[in-house]
Amino acid sequence: MSILLAVIMVVFGVAAVLTVIRIVRGPSILDRAVASDVLLTEVMCVLGAEMAINGHTRSIPVLLIIAAIGVFGSIAVARFVARRDNTTP
């Protein structure tokens, strides 16, 4: 089981590093928004894998909060981009 946990952490760690690079480099705000959604999804997957490996459900409220943050963050960015596009000639 520890080998499986190590493989999961390495895969998600590499994915998280690549996602953070995309957040930093951009080039647009929409690229950064998608990358931040991917990062939140990766965190949720790590928590879900940890729950499955250890056989508990204590992290489900945390998963729900992270999902809500992702949804509301995406909506906020979409509204910001829509308003910015309407104001440019």
PLY file of the C-alpha trace (Angstrom):
ply
format ascii 1.0
element vertex 89
property float x
property float y
property float z
element edge 88
property int vertex1
property int vertex2
end_header
0.00 0.00 0.00
2.88 2.39 0.68
4.17 1.90 -2.88
0.75 2.86 -4.24
0.67 5.94 -2.02
4.16 6.94 -3.18
3.21 6.57 -6.84
0.02 8.59 -6.33
1.88 11.38 -4.56
4.59 11.54 -7.24
2.06 11.70 -10.07
-0.05 14.34 -8.39
3.07 16.25 -7.31
4.35 16.46 -10.87
0.90 17.49 -12.09
0.69 20.18 -9.39
4.11 21.59 -10.30
3.17 21.75 -13.98
-0.12 23.42 -13.08
1.60 26.04 -10.92
3.95 26.76 -13.82
0.92 27.35 -16.05
-0.59 29.66 -13.42
2.61 31.71 -13.22
3.38 31.86 -16.95
-0.14 32.56 -18.17
-0.34 34.01 -20.87
-3.98 35.04 -20.35
-6.25 35.26 -17.36
-8.39 32.44 -18.75
-5.34 30.15 -18.89
-4.63 30.98 -15.27
-8.26 30.36 -14.29
-8.31 26.94 -15.96
-4.99 26.05 -14.33
-6.28 27.07 -10.90
-9.36 24.87 -11.45
-7.06 22.00 -12.39
-5.01 22.59 -9.23
-8.14 22.52 -7.07
-9.21 19.32 -8.80
-5.81 17.78 -8.11
-6.12 18.66 -4.44
-9.56 17.06 -4.38
-8.20 13.92 -6.05
-5.37 13.67 -3.53
-7.84 14.00 -0.66
-10.10 11.41 -2.26
-7.21 9.00 -2.77
-6.12 9.51 0.83
-9.65 8.75 2.03
-9.82 5.62 -0.12
-6.42 4.35 1.03
-7.05 5.00 4.72
-10.72 3.97 4.61
-12.39 7.03 6.14
-14.76 9.80 5.08
-13.69 12.64 7.38
-12.49 14.82 4.47
-15.80 14.99 2.61
-16.71 18.46 4.01
-13.32 19.74 2.89
-13.94 18.32 -0.59
-17.29 20.11 -0.76
-15.75 23.43 0.28
-12.95 23.09 -2.28
-15.51 22.27 -5.00
-17.59 25.32 -4.06
-14.51 27.56 -4.15
-13.68 26.24 -7.61
-17.17 26.84 -8.96
-17.53 30.32 -7.51
-14.00 31.24 -8.59
-14.71 30.17 -12.17
-17.94 32.17 -12.20
-16.14 35.25 -10.87
-13.41 35.03 -13.49
-15.94 34.50 -16.28
-17.92 37.56 -15.18
-14.73 39.63 -14.93
-13.61 38.63 -18.42
-17.09 39.25 -19.85
-17.21 42.76 -18.37
-13.70 43.52 -19.56
-14.55 42.37 -23.10
-17.66 44.57 -23.17
-15.76 47.73 -22.23
-13.02 47.46 -24.86
-13.84 49.12 -28.20
0 1
1 2
2 3
3 4
4 5
5 6
6 7
7 8
8 9
9 10
10 11
11 12
12 13
13 14
14 15
15 16
16 17
17 18
18 19
19 20
20 21
21 22
22 23
23 24
24 25
25 26
26 27
27 28
28 29
29 30
30 31
31 32
32 33
33 34
34 35
35 36
36 37
37 38
38 39
39 40
40 41
41 42
42 43
43 44
44 45
45 46
46 47
47 48
48 49
49 50
50 51
51 52
52 53
53 54
54 55
55 56
56 57
57 58
58 59
59 60
60 61
61 62
62 63
63 64
64 65
65 66
66 67
67 68
68 69
69 70
70 71
71 72
72 73
73 74
74 75
75 76
76 77
77 78
78 79
79 80
80 81
81 82
82 83
83 84
84 85
85 86
86 87
87 88
